[in-house]
Amino acid sequence: MDVLANGGLLLTGSTAGEVYLQRTDVEGVVNLDRTYPNTGQDNASAVLQLSDGTYVVVGSTFNTTTGFSETFYLRTRADGSPLQGPLSLPPLGNSTESLDKVIELSDGSLLMIGSTYDLGSGNRDIFLLRASPSLASIYFQKAVTLPDAEWGTDVIALEDGFIVVGQIFTSSSVADGLFARFDLNGELFTNQPKRFTGINGTAFRTISRIAEGKYVIGGFASPTSNSQVLVVQTDVNGVAASGFPKVFGQAGQEYIFSSQATADGGLILAGGVDNDALLVKLDANSEESWRIVSGVSSDDGFTKVVTMPDGGYGVCGYRGESLYYAKTNDQGRVE
């Protein structure tokens, strides 16, 4: 989901193996609803409005000929008509690949992250792709090979590169948080990546900039039998601020999948707790201000949250097997 300048929302997903694109106005009325037939079974992971007004959707497609997953890319005009794609890029080798996130860099190029799985070695690695929106220029397309299995879940741009956060597993299947700073050529900076250990089942899911040189990572961890909300304040090199990581929550299994910085220097996080949707607001010190738990079906959850021009929030996720999106006030209440 992406928020538009007019306060509307841009949404994507998949239905019956086809990617769809929806757009709403500020009142939530759908004014664009289109699907994109393709040769494979397609899954959309992220959508973004570019500075030129076009839309980009990324994800994965299952190639029914090879039996493997490949990257999915679609760029459309503002009316939803295709400019490029749907298409897949050739795999790096004997591997399956997917795209999970896309951002636009200051020069207009796109940075996409995802995962790649080597069918020979069995290694799972972060997949990086930087290209022009038309895909006429591919600046790099690579796997970030580390000693253990890892994948990236979110990315944020810097003036001299970008930061990827995610999760990394040891040989004994212990999960740690992953922070990796790259230059604009997709090369790791010195003393990167950073691995956050010490809390069982740590998973980084999001990263947001809350001040110059100050970032907050959101995710979850399992210090006990229950998974709980986790946040880490760091500098640009992944050095944690004093008192972090913080793990907090209530009874139940909690998961965070999306976050965004707020105008007061805090953070809004979205995810789920047990079978309900979860929205959590943190202040500038990453202390919990409020939380909203909501659910009307047997399986509800939020997968994305954005801040809206009026100070409220846009959320999307699922209610059972149905897409759900809503606009809330600044206290997380649907009005």
VMD Tcl script that draws the C-alpha trace (Angstrom):
set ca {
  {0.00 0.00 0.00}
  {1.14 3.53 -0.77}
  {-0.48 6.83 0.18}
  {-1.10 9.32 -2.63}
  {-0.66 13.09 -2.47}
  {-4.44 13.60 -2.48}
  {-4.88 11.35 0.56}
  {-6.04 8.36 -1.45}
  {-4.53 4.90 -1.22}
  {-2.84 2.64 -3.75}
  {-3.22 -1.07 -3.05}
  {-2.07 -4.30 -4.62}
  {-2.44 -8.01 -4.07}
  {-3.29 -11.21 -5.90}
  {-6.49 -13.04 -6.72}
  {-6.75 -16.37 -8.56}
  {-3.07 -16.13 -9.54}
  {-3.39 -12.64 -11.03}
  {-2.05 -9.37 -9.63}
  {-4.57 -6.58 -9.06}
  {-4.14 -2.84 -8.61}
  {-6.65 -0.71 -6.74}
  {-6.75 3.01 -6.02}
  {-9.09 4.88 -3.70}
  {-9.85 8.54 -3.16}
  {-9.53 10.21 0.25}
  {-12.96 8.87 1.25}
  {-11.99 5.28 0.43}
  {-14.07 5.09 -2.76}
  {-12.37 2.84 -5.33}
  {-11.65 4.70 -8.59}
  {-9.25 2.19 -10.16}
  {-9.60 -1.58 -10.05}
  {-7.66 -3.67 -12.55}
  {-6.12 -7.12 -12.83}
  {-3.16 -8.20 -14.98}
  {-3.30 -11.67 -16.54}
  {0.06 -13.35 -17.02}
  {1.46 -16.74 -17.95}
  {2.40 -17.74 -14.38}
  {0.84 -17.68 -10.93}
  {1.57 -14.14 -9.74}
  {1.84 -12.72 -6.24}
  {2.22 -8.99 -5.52}
  {4.22 -7.88 -2.48}
  {4.53 -4.08 -2.78}
  {3.28 -1.10 -4.78}
  {4.75 2.40 -5.14}
  {3.80 5.61 -6.89}
  {6.89 7.07 -8.58}
  {7.80 10.74 -8.86}
  {6.67 10.71 -12.53}
  {3.16 9.61 -11.50}
  {3.47 6.00 -12.71}
  {2.88 2.97 -10.48}
  {5.22 0.03 -9.87}
  {4.21 -3.38 -8.47}
  {6.77 -6.02 -7.47}
  {6.45 -9.58 -6.22}
  {6.97 -13.10 -7.49}
  {5.56 -15.35 -10.18}
  {5.52 -19.13 -10.34}
  {6.80 -20.25 -13.72}
  {4.58 -23.17 -14.67}
  {7.14 -24.32 -17.26}
  {10.22 -24.49 -14.99}
  {8.34 -25.04 -11.75}
  {10.33 -22.29 -10.02}
  {9.57 -18.86 -8.56}
  {10.82 -15.78 -10.42}
  {10.69 -12.04 -9.87}
  {7.54 -10.16 -10.87}
  {7.61 -6.56 -12.16}
  {4.84 -4.33 -13.45}
  {4.84 -0.60 -14.20}
  {1.64 1.16 -15.18}
  {0.38 4.58 -16.12}
  {-1.86 6.45 -13.69}
  {-4.92 4.94 -15.40}
  {-3.59 1.42 -14.71}
  {-2.61 0.61 -18.30}
  {0.73 -1.27 -18.49}
  {3.97 0.48 -19.44}
  {6.29 -2.44 -18.67}
  {5.23 -5.96 -17.85}
  {4.00 -7.98 -16.28}
  {7.43 -9.57 -16.69}
  {10.16 -11.51 -14.93}
  {13.91 -10.97 -14.95}
  {16.16 -13.94 -15.74}
  {17.30 -15.68 -12.53}
  {20.86 -15.29 -11.26}
  {21.54 -18.98 -11.83}
  {20.07 -22.21 -10.56}
  {17.86 -20.31 -8.14}
  {14.38 -19.08 -7.30}
  {13.83 -15.38 -6.62}
  {11.18 -12.98 -5.38}
  {10.83 -9.24 -4.77}
  {9.30 -7.95 -1.54}
  {9.93 -4.18 -1.43}
  {10.61 -1.30 -3.83}
  {11.75 2.28 -3.18}
  {12.69 5.16 -5.47}
  {16.16 6.67 -5.03}
  {17.00 10.36 -5.43}
  {18.27 9.85 -9.01}
  {14.95 8.28 -10.08}
  {16.25 4.71 -10.16}
  {14.47 1.94 -8.28}
  {15.90 -0.25 -5.56}
  {14.16 -3.57 -5.04}
  {14.92 -6.17 -2.39}
  {13.76 -9.72 -1.91}
  {15.18 -13.19 -1.49}
  {16.92 -15.78 -3.62}
  {17.22 -19.50 -2.95}
  {20.05 -21.46 -4.53}
  {18.63 -24.81 -5.62}
  {22.08 -26.40 -5.60}
  {23.53 -25.29 -2.25}
  {20.21 -24.74 -0.48}
  {21.30 -21.27 0.66}
  {18.78 -18.44 1.04}
  {20.17 -14.94 0.57}
  {19.07 -11.32 0.23}
  {18.34 -10.40 -3.38}
  {19.15 -6.84 -4.56}
  {18.10 -5.18 -7.79}
  {18.70 -1.58 -8.82}
  {17.31 -0.49 -12.18}
  {15.66 2.32 -14.09}
  {11.83 2.25 -13.91}
  {11.67 1.05 -17.53}
  {14.23 -1.69 -16.74}
  {16.24 -0.43 -19.75}
  {19.19 0.00 -17.37}
  {20.07 -2.66 -14.79}
  {22.71 -1.21 -12.45}
  {23.09 -4.35 -10.38}
  {21.26 -7.61 -9.75}
  {22.90 -9.73 -7.08}
  {22.63 -12.07 -4.13}
  {24.17 -10.98 -0.82}
  {25.87 -14.18 0.31}
  {26.44 -14.46 4.06}
  {27.47 -17.54 6.08}
  {23.90 -18.28 7.18}
  {20.43 -18.19 5.65}
  {18.96 -14.69 5.59}
  {16.44 -12.46 3.87}
  {15.60 -8.79 3.82}
  {12.16 -7.46 4.73}
  {12.52 -3.66 4.49}
  {14.83 -1.04 3.01}
  {15.40 2.69 3.47}
  {17.41 5.03 1.26}
  {20.46 7.04 2.36}
  {22.35 9.74 0.47}
  {25.24 7.34 -0.09}
  {23.37 4.03 -0.23}
  {20.68 2.19 1.65}
  {19.94 0.06 4.70}
  {18.28 -3.36 4.62}
  {16.83 -5.04 7.70}
  {15.62 -8.59 8.00}
  {16.31 -11.90 9.66}
  {19.23 -14.33 9.71}
  {19.33 -17.92 10.92}
  {22.24 -19.80 12.47}
  {23.04 -23.40 11.58}
  {21.01 -24.42 14.63}
  {18.00 -22.46 13.29}
  {18.23 -19.69 15.89}
  {16.77 -16.46 14.44}
  {18.55 -13.11 14.87}
  {17.83 -9.60 13.64}
  {19.83 -8.42 10.63}
  {20.97 -4.85 9.81}
  {23.00 -4.27 6.64}
  {24.24 -0.94 5.23}
  {25.12 -0.84 1.52}
  {26.60 1.73 -0.85}
  {24.87 2.73 -4.08}
  {26.57 -0.15 -5.92}
  {25.06 -2.71 -3.59}
  {28.31 -3.38 -1.71}
  {28.38 -3.74 2.07}
  {30.07 -1.01 4.08}
  {32.99 -1.92 6.35}
  {31.95 -3.76 9.53}
  {28.62 -4.69 7.99}
  {26.26 -6.45 8.44}
  {25.24 -6.21 12.09}
  {23.65 -9.16 13.79}
  {21.37 -8.64 16.79}
  {21.58 -11.64 19.11}
  {20.52 -12.44 22.64}
  {16.72 -12.49 22.30}
  {15.18 -15.71 21.08}
  {13.31 -15.64 17.78}
  {14.22 -12.07 16.77}
  {12.78 -10.92 13.44}
  {13.31 -7.41 12.05}
  {10.47 -6.42 9.73}
  {10.60 -2.63 9.25}
  {12.92 0.38 9.47}
  {11.97 4.07 9.69}
  {13.95 7.30 10.01}
  {12.70 9.33 13.00}
  {15.43 12.02 13.01}
  {18.66 12.85 11.18}
  {20.94 9.84 11.64}
  {18.42 8.11 13.91}
  {16.42 5.04 12.92}
  {13.92 2.71 14.54}
  {13.62 -0.94 13.59}
  {10.35 -2.71 14.31}
  {9.72 -6.42 14.55}
  {9.04 -9.14 17.05}
  {10.89 -11.57 19.29}
  {10.10 -14.49 21.57}
  {11.85 -13.98 24.93}
  {9.26 -16.37 26.40}
  {6.83 -18.76 24.77}
  {4.94 -15.76 23.34}
  {6.08 -13.55 20.49}
  {6.13 -9.86 21.44}
  {6.66 -6.47 19.78}
  {10.34 -5.50 19.47}
  {11.90 -2.11 18.64}
  {15.52 -1.00 18.28}
  {16.77 2.57 17.92}
  {20.07 2.68 16.00}
  {22.42 5.04 14.21}
  {23.19 4.77 10.49}
  {25.68 1.94 11.13}
  {23.31 -0.20 13.17}
  {24.76 0.64 16.59}
  {21.90 0.34 19.05}
  {21.07 3.23 21.39}
  {21.30 2.68 25.13}
  {18.39 0.66 26.46}
  {17.66 -1.10 23.17}
  {16.40 -3.54 21.97}
  {13.10 -3.17 23.79}
  {10.55 -5.96 23.92}
  {7.06 -5.24 25.21}
  {3.58 -6.55 24.77}
  {0.69 -8.31 26.41}
  {-0.58 -11.86 26.50}
  {-0.77 -13.52 23.10}
  {1.34 -14.03 20.02}
  {2.23 -10.60 18.58}
  {3.72 -9.85 15.16}
  {4.74 -6.61 13.45}
  {4.82 -6.34 9.65}
  {4.82 -2.59 8.92}
  {5.79 0.72 10.52}
  {6.17 4.38 9.65}
  {7.62 7.41 11.41}
  {5.09 9.92 12.73}
  {5.24 13.72 12.85}
  {5.92 13.73 16.63}
  {9.12 11.71 16.24}
  {7.43 8.49 17.20}
  {6.39 5.40 15.30}
  {3.19 3.65 14.24}
  {3.40 -0.15 13.92}
  {0.90 -2.58 12.41}
  {0.59 -6.34 12.59}
  {-1.40 -8.88 14.52}
  {-1.92 -10.50 17.90}
  {-3.23 -14.05 17.87}
  {-6.06 -13.86 15.30}
  {-6.72 -10.11 15.60}
  {-5.28 -7.00 13.92}
  {-2.86 -4.88 15.96}
  {-1.95 -1.18 15.75}
  {0.64 0.24 18.19}
  {1.74 3.87 18.62}
  {5.15 4.65 20.13}
  {6.37 8.05 21.31}
  {9.76 9.62 20.48}
  {11.41 7.48 23.18}
  {9.92 4.29 21.72}
  {7.58 3.92 24.68}
  {4.08 2.65 23.99}
  {1.45 5.43 23.85}
  {-1.51 3.27 22.89}
  {-2.53 0.08 21.14}
  {-5.65 -0.95 19.28}
  {-6.62 -4.61 18.88}
  {-9.48 -5.30 16.49}
  {-11.01 -8.31 14.82}
  {-14.31 -9.41 13.37}
  {-13.38 -12.73 11.75}
  {-11.45 -15.80 12.86}
  {-8.24 -14.49 11.24}
  {-7.55 -10.73 11.03}
  {-4.30 -8.83 10.67}
  {-2.70 -5.66 9.34}
  {0.14 -5.97 6.82}
  {0.74 -2.27 6.07}
  {0.31 1.12 7.75}
  {0.91 4.60 6.34}
  {0.54 8.07 7.82}
  {-2.15 10.19 6.17}
  {-2.02 13.93 5.40}
  {-4.64 14.67 8.09}
  {-2.59 13.02 10.86}
  {-4.52 9.76 10.85}
  {-3.43 6.39 9.48}
  {-4.22 4.19 6.53}
  {-4.12 0.44 7.20}
  {-4.61 -2.60 5.04}
  {-4.54 -6.29 5.71}
  {-6.90 -9.22 5.75}
  {-10.16 -10.31 7.31}
  {-10.31 -14.01 6.81}
  {-9.67 -14.48 3.10}
  {-10.73 -10.93 2.14}
  {-8.69 -7.77 1.60}
  {-9.35 -5.12 4.24}
  {-8.34 -1.47 4.25}
  {-9.44 1.44 6.38}
  {-8.59 4.96 7.46}
  {-8.28 5.77 11.18}
  {-7.97 8.93 13.25}
  {-4.75 9.84 15.08}
  {-5.71 7.47 17.91}
  {-6.09 4.46 15.60}
  {-9.89 4.45 15.66}
  {-11.91 3.91 12.50}
  {-14.41 6.75 12.29}
}
mol new
graphics top color blue
foreach p $ca { graphics top sphere $p radius 0.5 }
foreach p [lrange $ca 0 end-1] q [lrange $ca 1 end] { graphics top cylinder $p $q radius 0.2 }
display resetview
